[in-house]
Amino acid sequence: MRTGARPYTATPSPRQRFASLSSSAGAPSDLRGLTAAMHRYLEHLGMEGYTPIGRYNVERYIREFIAWADERGVTHPQQVTRAVLERYQRWLYHYRKKDGAPLAATSQRGKIIPLRGFFKWLTRSGEIPANPAADLDLPRQIKRLPHAVLTAGEAERVLASVDIGTPIGLRDRAMMEVLYATGMRRMELSGLAIDDLDVERVVVLIRLGKGQKDRLIPLGERALHWVQLYLDEAREQFAWNQNDRTLFLGNEGHPLHPMWLSTLIANRVAAAGVDKRGGCHLWRHTMATLMLEGGADIRHIQAMLGHADISSTQIYTQVAIRQLQRVHAQTHPAVRLRARQAHSDPDGGEPRPEANDAASALLEALAGEAEDDDA
């Protein structure tokens, strides 16, 4: 008998929400309409090697524009002019979210950039005579440091507040331990497979992360311990399809949707009495900040996060997994299953002064990611 919270299917997927948003927008039955053109563009992106995740994000923002344009009588690509796109930009600028806050500049940029690619392709393929988005200005990117990062004590409080006496509680504790230990993205967590765990080496393989790149990162003994408990005692109560190797499953046996996952994690943080906003990205940011404070080199944190390059930092190649594991174990406060003893730094000395700008750039990049997630 299954226990716990409302089923996963009670939360509509973004695809379902967008379908209801624009089911009649953009003349969907018209092969020359915006919606049909969007589908052709998505097919093109698939042939170009874009992942389903990448195509989903492009579709998400193009659909939003199509729904907005349809309300104003613009249903075909030929009707979209530079003036129309500038009007859409003004609408985004004045838009207010449910809490009354405006869209961040990063979010506004994120909604416009897919449109530039869409209309560029329409022009190159001959569907429209000129590109209305060719010289469209984008909002300036404002660099800002994060406003919500858990302390080590707050992180432990959230983790300890989960009731692990239920399958759902054990699953959620294991997920948060993985997020805390690795800082992986919510999309990466939802896509993890059992076979991506390397128990012997205590590492996890993230397949096709952002930029379609695989990366192997330390998991840590503690997170592995909780994942194994979940596998041994809880996962079989969620798994209807024994052929599905997805690691974390929802109540109905489906992989957890990333957007629902963020809500779930945010609710866990709030339930612990920690007044800091954020879901999965809160743990990603916390991991990076605590490792920085612990003395980790910026290159190792970049490798953990999957950032190939960050402005104002030196370009790095590839960090060996054994070295990365050692740094992870020395600088992350929640890696060991038992309380770890103090380690001496074999490289010696304090962090280099020139690393300060690099650390600030990394945290600013993470803040930008968080705004994209909230969009």
Buried (B, 14 or more C-beta within 10 A) or exposed (E): EEEBBEEBEEBBBBEEBBEEBBEEBBBBEEEEBBBBBBEEBBEBBEEEEBBEBBBBBBBBBBBBBBBBBBEEEBBBBBBBEBEBBBBBBEEBEEBEEEEEEEBBBBBBBBBBBBBBBBBBBBBEEEBBEEBBBEEBEEBEEEEBEBEBBBBBEBBBBBBEBBEBEBBBBBBBBBBBBBBBBBBBBBBBBBBBBEEBBBEEEBBBBBBBBBEEEEBBBBBBBBBBBBBEBBBEEBBEBBBEEEEBEBBBBBBEBBBBBBBBBBEBBBEBBEEBEBEBEBBBBBBBBBBBBBBBBBBBBBBBBBBBBBBEEBEEBEEBEEBEBEEBBBBBBBBBBBBBEEEBEEEEEEEEEEBEEEBEEBBBBBBBBBBBBBBBBBB
